[in-house]
Amino acid sequence: MPPRRTALRALLANETGGGRGHLLAMASVATALADRYAFDAAVHQPWAGQVLASLCDSVFRCNRLVWTLSSPDLPPEARAATWGDTFSGALRHREFLTSQVKWWQDVIFARRTDLVIADNAPCALLAARSLGVPSVAMGLPMTVPPPGLGGYPLLFPEQRPTPVFDEAETVAQVYATLAPHGLLPLERLTDIHAVAVHLVRGLSVFDPYANCRRTPFIPPLPHLPPVPDGSGEEVFVYFSTREHREQDIVEALERLDLPARLYLPAFDPEQRARIRSTARHIVDAPVSPAEIVGRARMILCAAQSGTVSLALLAGLPVVALPVDLEKSVTARAAEATGTCRVLWPATRDADAILQAVRACHDDTAAGRRARSLAPRFRAEAAEEAHGAIRRLMAPVL
């Protein structure tokens, strides 16, 4: 049964991305705009209801769009060279694209949607565009290109100097597939994100399009975390997606001999049991930023944007083990600040991971350096996140 028309309705859409940060970002938007819209959510993550149910009239699963070329495990010639490469393979698959966009069109009709808010959901944006429904693109700096960007730039030109897919060919194939379903021509691939509003969350240091960006960012956290006094002892460990598939990471955690608090939502029970057997403290629920900052001396993670942003804002040094393209871009940017040590997939093993963590934990100068840089990042993220969302949403509110 379609919803009663008692308020404007917004659809939160997410087709890919395994981290909890996507859900928290959508929850933040729904909270900030609760007085203006009734919300539905279509999300590929099976646990989305745990975060979004209290904010939405309905939360249901959508088909996942796979970033086919984002893994650093692929041979160099097959890895994505640009962010556009990561989803072009899926968009060039005629049957998948037709089915996915038609599904989103049906949902928009059925829920009488007035506004689509898409996080990592290019097919949802294409569906909204084909129906003339206003839309918002939200996400991390890398995943939301600024208006007018001619093409996606190379992210690691020294490793991948040529895009895998020709963007003009991808655009032509997308239009040929979706023109019968109402899509008007696109001039360039980045026009998928040519929408009414951009909600980009994060810090400008992570933006590969900084030279072209004019829209201000939403702070990466709802509130600024406290700044530690340097007395923390723990290693805070957060691995949220495919890190459990890398045996060297698992082995390093099993052998870790420092005070540690670990949140490992993607690890299976057997892996967690082996790690816990070495007296490590594994938590079964997310840890608040204040608790992390209050206990931690450093952070070990896969370079998730939210976690690294927390470290920069709080002045905590990081050891990062990136496992996909998005996290690799974040890790490289964090490394350039001097507060993050990155171990890249091709050169790391369990011994190297443990050595890097122990060195960071024992390096009191690293903590002082991270804390000295924190004011720079805190000044950029001082605005309250919900207020920033409402201000940026003014064109559609």
C-alpha positions as CSV (number, residue, x, y, z in Angstrom):
1,M,0.0,0.0,0.0
2,P,1.4,3.4,-0.9
3,P,2.1,5.8,2.0
4,R,-0.5,8.4,2.9
5,R,0.3,11.8,1.6
6,T,0.8,13.6,4.9
7,A,4.2,15.1,4.3
8,L,7.0,15.5,1.8
9,R,8.8,12.2,1.4
10,A,12.5,11.6,1.0
11,L,14.2,8.3,0.0
12,L,17.6,7.5,1.4
13,A,19.4,5.3,-1.1
14,N,22.7,3.4,-0.7
15,E,23.8,0.8,-3.2
16,T,27.3,-0.1,-2.0
17,G,29.9,0.5,0.7
18,G,30.2,-1.9,3.7
19,G,31.2,0.5,6.5
20,R,28.8,1.7,9.2
21,G,29.7,5.3,8.3
22,H,27.3,5.3,5.3
23,L,24.4,4.4,7.6
24,L,25.4,7.0,10.3
25,A,25.6,9.7,7.6
26,M,22.1,8.9,6.3
27,A,20.8,8.8,9.9
28,S,22.3,12.3,10.4
29,V,20.5,13.6,7.4
30,A,17.2,12.1,8.5
31,T,17.6,13.6,11.9
32,A,18.5,17.0,10.6
33,L,15.5,17.1,8.3
34,A,12.9,15.2,10.3
35,D,10.7,18.3,10.6
36,R,10.5,18.6,6.8
37,Y,10.4,15.1,5.4
38,A,9.1,11.6,6.2
39,F,11.8,9.2,5.2
40,D,12.1,5.8,3.6
41,A,15.4,4.0,3.2
42,A,16.6,1.4,0.6
43,V,20.0,0.1,1.5
44,H,22.0,-2.9,0.5
45,Q,23.4,-3.5,4.0
46,P,21.4,-6.2,5.9
47,W,21.8,-4.4,9.3
48,A,20.6,-1.0,8.1
49,G,17.4,-1.3,10.2
50,Q,19.4,-1.2,13.3
51,V,20.5,2.3,12.6
52,L,17.7,3.7,10.5
53,A,14.4,2.1,11.6
54,S,13.6,4.7,14.2
55,L,14.0,7.5,11.7
56,C,12.2,6.0,8.7
57,D,8.7,4.8,7.9
58,S,10.2,1.8,6.0
59,V,13.7,0.3,5.6
60,F,14.2,-2.3,3.0
61,R,17.0,-4.0,1.0
62,C,18.1,-3.0,-2.5
63,N,20.4,-4.9,-4.9
64,R,24.1,-4.2,-4.3
65,L,26.2,-2.4,-6.9
66,V,29.6,-4.0,-6.8
67,W,32.7,-1.7,-7.2
68,T,34.3,-4.2,-9.5
69,L,37.8,-2.7,-9.7
70,S,38.3,-1.2,-6.2
71,S,40.4,-4.0,-4.7
72,P,44.2,-3.6,-4.4
73,D,44.4,-7.4,-4.6
74,L,43.8,-7.1,-8.3
75,P,46.8,-6.9,-10.7
76,P,47.9,-3.3,-11.4
77,E,46.6,-3.4,-15.0
78,A,43.1,-4.3,-13.7
79,R,42.7,-1.8,-10.9
80,A,40.7,1.3,-11.1
81,A,42.7,4.4,-12.0
82,T,39.8,6.8,-11.3
83,W,36.7,6.8,-9.2
84,G,34.7,6.5,-12.3
85,D,36.4,3.2,-13.1
86,T,35.0,1.7,-10.0
87,F,31.4,1.7,-11.1
88,S,31.7,2.0,-14.9
89,G,31.9,-1.8,-15.2
90,A,28.5,-2.1,-13.6
91,L,26.9,0.7,-15.6
92,R,28.1,-0.9,-18.8
93,H,26.3,-4.1,-18.0
94,R,23.1,-3.5,-19.9
95,E,20.9,-6.1,-18.1
96,F,22.0,-5.1,-14.6
97,L,21.7,-1.3,-15.3
98,T,18.2,-1.7,-16.7
99,S,17.0,-3.9,-13.8
100,Q,18.6,-1.7,-11.1
101,V,17.3,1.6,-12.5
102,K,13.8,0.2,-13.1
103,W,13.8,-1.1,-9.5
104,W,14.6,2.4,-8.2
105,Q,12.0,4.0,-10.4
106,D,9.4,1.6,-9.0
107,V,10.3,2.4,-5.5
108,I,10.2,6.2,-6.1
109,F,6.7,5.7,-7.6
110,A,5.5,3.4,-4.9
111,R,6.7,5.5,-2.0
112,R,5.5,8.8,-3.7
113,T,9.1,10.1,-3.3
114,D,9.6,13.9,-3.5
115,L,13.4,13.8,-3.0
116,V,16.1,11.1,-3.5
117,I,19.1,11.4,-1.2
118,A,21.8,9.0,-2.6
119,D,25.0,7.9,-0.9
120,N,27.1,5.7,-3.2
121,A,24.0,5.1,-5.3
122,P,24.6,6.1,-8.9
123,C,21.7,4.0,-10.2
124,A,19.3,5.7,-7.8
125,L,20.5,9.1,-9.1
126,L,19.9,7.9,-12.7
127,A,16.4,6.8,-11.8
128,A,15.6,10.1,-10.1
129,R,17.0,12.0,-13.1
130,S,14.9,10.0,-15.5
131,L,11.7,10.7,-13.6
132,G,12.5,14.4,-13.0
133,V,12.6,13.9,-9.2
134,P,15.0,16.3,-7.3
135,S,18.0,14.5,-5.9
136,V,20.9,15.0,-3.5
137,A,24.3,13.4,-3.8
138,M,26.0,12.6,-0.5
139,G,29.2,10.8,0.4
140,L,32.9,11.2,0.9
141,P,34.9,13.8,-1.0
142,M,36.2,11.2,-3.5
143,T,32.8,9.7,-4.2
144,V,31.0,13.0,-4.9
145,P,32.6,14.9,-7.8
146,P,32.0,18.7,-7.8
147,P,29.8,20.3,-10.5
148,G,31.5,20.9,-13.8
149,L,34.3,18.4,-13.3
150,G,35.2,17.4,-16.9
151,G,36.3,13.9,-16.0
152,Y,37.5,11.9,-13.1
153,P,41.2,12.5,-12.4
154,L,43.8,9.8,-12.0
155,L,44.1,8.9,-8.3
156,F,47.4,7.1,-8.4
157,P,49.0,8.1,-11.7
158,E,52.4,6.6,-10.8
159,Q,50.7,3.2,-10.6
160,R,47.7,3.5,-13.0
161,P,48.4,6.2,-15.6
162,T,45.5,5.2,-17.8
163,P,41.7,4.8,-16.9
164,V,40.4,1.3,-17.4
165,F,37.2,2.6,-19.1
166,D,36.7,5.4,-21.6
167,E,34.2,7.7,-19.9
168,A,32.7,8.9,-23.2
169,E,32.0,5.3,-24.1
170,T,30.4,4.6,-20.7
171,V,28.2,7.6,-21.0
172,A,27.0,6.6,-24.5
173,Q,26.3,3.1,-23.3
174,V,24.4,4.3,-20.3
175,Y,22.2,6.6,-22.4
176,A,21.6,3.9,-25.0
177,T,20.4,1.6,-22.2
178,L,18.3,4.1,-20.3
179,A,16.9,6.4,-22.9
180,P,13.8,4.1,-23.3
181,H,13.3,4.6,-19.6
182,G,13.2,8.4,-19.6
183,L,16.9,9.3,-19.2
184,L,17.9,12.5,-20.9
185,P,21.4,12.7,-22.4
186,L,24.4,13.1,-20.1
187,E,27.4,15.2,-21.3
188,R,29.9,13.4,-19.1
189,L,30.1,10.6,-16.6
190,T,30.3,13.1,-13.6
191,D,26.9,14.4,-14.6
192,I,25.4,11.5,-12.8
193,H,26.2,13.6,-9.7
194,A,24.9,16.9,-11.3
195,V,22.1,17.2,-8.8
196,A,20.3,19.9,-6.7
197,V,22.5,19.6,-3.6
198,H,25.8,18.0,-2.7
199,L,26.3,16.8,0.9
200,V,30.0,16.0,1.2
201,R,31.1,14.8,4.6
202,G,34.7,14.8,5.7
203,L,37.8,17.0,5.8
204,S,39.2,18.9,2.8
205,V,42.5,17.1,3.2
206,F,40.9,14.0,1.7
207,D,39.5,15.7,-1.4
208,P,41.1,14.6,-4.7
209,Y,39.0,17.4,-6.4
210,A,40.1,20.2,-4.1
211,N,41.1,22.5,-7.0
212,C,37.5,22.3,-8.4
213,R,35.4,22.1,-5.2
214,R,33.3,25.1,-4.2
215,T,30.8,23.5,-1.9
216,P,31.7,23.5,1.8
217,F,31.8,20.1,3.6
218,I,29.7,18.7,6.4
219,P,31.8,17.9,9.4
220,P,32.7,14.2,9.5
221,L,31.4,13.7,13.1
222,P,28.2,15.1,14.6
223,H,30.3,16.9,17.3
224,L,34.0,17.6,17.8
225,P,35.6,15.0,20.0
226,P,37.7,15.9,23.0
227,V,41.4,16.3,22.6
228,P,43.3,13.8,24.8
229,D,46.0,14.8,27.2
230,G,48.4,12.1,26.0
231,S,47.8,9.7,28.9
232,G,45.9,7.0,27.0
233,E,47.5,3.6,26.8
234,E,45.3,1.6,24.4
235,V,45.5,0.8,20.7
236,F,42.0,1.3,19.3
237,V,41.5,-1.1,16.5
238,Y,38.7,-0.8,13.9
239,F,38.3,-3.1,10.9
240,S,34.9,-3.1,9.4
241,T,34.7,-4.7,5.9
242,R,37.1,-7.1,4.2
243,E,40.1,-6.9,6.4
244,H,39.3,-10.2,8.0
245,R,40.1,-11.9,4.6
246,E,43.8,-10.8,4.9
247,Q,45.5,-13.5,7.0
248,D,48.4,-11.2,8.0
249,I,46.0,-8.7,9.6
250,V,44.3,-11.5,11.5
251,E,47.6,-12.9,12.6
252,A,48.9,-9.5,13.7
253,L,45.8,-9.0,15.9
254,E,46.3,-12.5,17.4
255,R,49.9,-11.6,18.3
256,L,49.3,-8.0,19.4
257,D,50.9,-7.6,22.9
258,L,49.8,-4.1,23.8
259,P,46.7,-2.8,25.7
260,A,44.0,-2.8,23.0
261,R,40.3,-2.3,22.5
262,L,39.0,-3.8,19.2
263,Y,35.8,-3.4,17.3
264,L,35.7,-6.0,14.5
265,P,32.2,-6.2,13.1
266,A,33.1,-8.2,10.0
267,F,35.3,-10.8,11.7
268,D,33.7,-14.2,12.2
269,P,33.2,-15.7,15.7
270,E,36.1,-18.0,15.3
271,Q,38.5,-15.2,14.4
272,R,37.3,-13.1,17.3
273,A,37.6,-16.0,19.7
274,R,41.3,-16.5,18.7
275,I,42.1,-12.8,19.1
276,R,40.2,-12.6,22.4
277,S,42.2,-15.6,23.7
278,T,45.3,-13.4,23.8
279,A,43.6,-11.2,26.4
280,R,42.6,-8.5,23.9
281,H,39.4,-6.6,24.7
282,I,36.9,-7.0,21.8
283,V,33.8,-5.0,22.0
284,D,30.5,-6.1,20.4
285,A,29.1,-2.6,19.8
286,P,30.4,0.6,18.3
287,V,32.6,2.7,20.6
288,S,31.8,6.4,21.0
289,P,34.4,8.9,19.9
290,A,34.7,10.3,23.4
291,E,35.5,6.8,24.8
292,I,38.0,6.1,22.0
293,V,39.8,9.4,22.7
294,G,39.7,8.9,26.4
295,R,41.5,5.6,26.3
296,A,43.6,5.5,23.1
297,R,47.2,6.4,22.5
298,M,46.8,5.5,18.8
299,I,44.5,4.0,16.2
300,L,45.0,1.0,14.0
301,C,42.5,0.8,11.1
302,A,41.9,0.3,7.4
303,A,41.9,4.1,6.8
304,Q,38.1,4.5,7.0
305,S,37.4,8.1,6.4
306,G,35.4,8.6,9.6
307,T,38.0,6.9,11.8
308,V,40.9,8.8,10.3
309,S,38.9,12.0,10.6
310,L,38.4,11.3,14.3
311,A,42.1,10.7,14.7
312,L,43.0,14.0,13.0
313,L,40.4,16.0,15.0
314,A,41.5,14.4,18.3
315,G,45.2,14.4,17.7
316,L,45.8,10.7,17.7
317,P,48.4,9.0,15.5
318,V,47.3,6.3,13.1
319,V,48.7,3.1,11.5
320,A,46.6,2.4,8.4
321,L,46.2,-0.8,6.4
322,P,44.0,0.2,3.4
323,V,42.2,-2.5,1.6
324,D,40.4,-0.7,-1.2
325,L,40.7,2.3,-3.5
326,E,38.6,4.7,-1.3
327,K,40.7,3.9,1.8
328,S,43.9,4.0,-0.1
329,V,43.2,7.6,-1.1
330,T,42.3,8.5,2.5
331,A,45.5,6.8,3.8
332,R,47.7,8.6,1.3
333,A,46.2,12.0,2.3
334,A,46.5,11.2,6.0
335,E,50.1,10.1,5.5
336,A,50.9,13.5,4.0
337,T,49.9,15.2,7.2
338,G,52.7,13.4,9.1
339,T,50.3,11.8,11.6
340,C,49.7,8.4,9.8
341,R,51.9,5.5,8.9
342,V,50.6,3.5,6.0
343,L,51.4,-0.1,5.3
344,W,50.4,-0.9,1.7
345,P,49.0,-4.3,0.7
346,A,52.0,-5.3,-1.5
347,T,54.6,-4.9,1.3
348,R,52.9,-5.7,4.6
349,D,52.9,-8.8,6.6
350,A,52.0,-9.7,10.2
351,D,55.6,-8.8,11.4
352,A,55.6,-5.5,9.7
353,I,52.1,-4.6,11.1
354,L,53.2,-5.4,14.6
355,Q,56.4,-3.5,14.3
356,A,54.6,-0.4,13.0
357,V,52.0,-0.5,15.8
358,R,54.6,-1.0,18.5
359,A,56.8,1.8,17.1
360,C,53.8,4.2,17.0
361,H,52.6,3.2,20.4
362,D,56.1,3.9,21.9
363,D,56.7,7.2,20.0
364,T,55.5,9.9,22.3
365,A,56.7,12.5,19.8
366,A,54.1,11.1,17.3
367,G,51.3,11.8,19.8
368,R,52.5,15.4,20.4
369,R,52.8,16.0,16.7
370,A,49.2,14.7,16.1
371,R,47.9,16.9,18.9
372,S,49.7,19.9,17.6
373,L,48.0,19.6,14.2
374,A,44.5,18.9,15.6
375,P,43.5,22.6,15.9
376,R,43.9,23.0,12.1
377,F,41.4,20.3,11.4
378,R,39.1,21.2,14.3
379,A,38.7,24.8,12.9
380,E,37.5,23.3,9.6
381,A,34.9,21.0,11.4
382,A,33.7,23.4,14.1
383,E,30.2,23.8,12.7
384,E,27.5,21.4,14.2
385,A,26.8,18.8,11.5
386,H,23.0,19.0,11.6
387,G,23.1,22.8,11.2
388,A,25.5,22.4,8.2
389,I,23.1,19.9,6.6
390,R,20.1,22.2,6.9
391,R,22.1,25.1,5.5
392,L,23.4,23.2,2.5
393,M,19.9,21.7,1.9
394,A,18.4,25.2,1.6
395,P,17.9,25.0,-2.2
396,V,15.5,22.1,-1.9
397,L,14.0,23.0,1.5
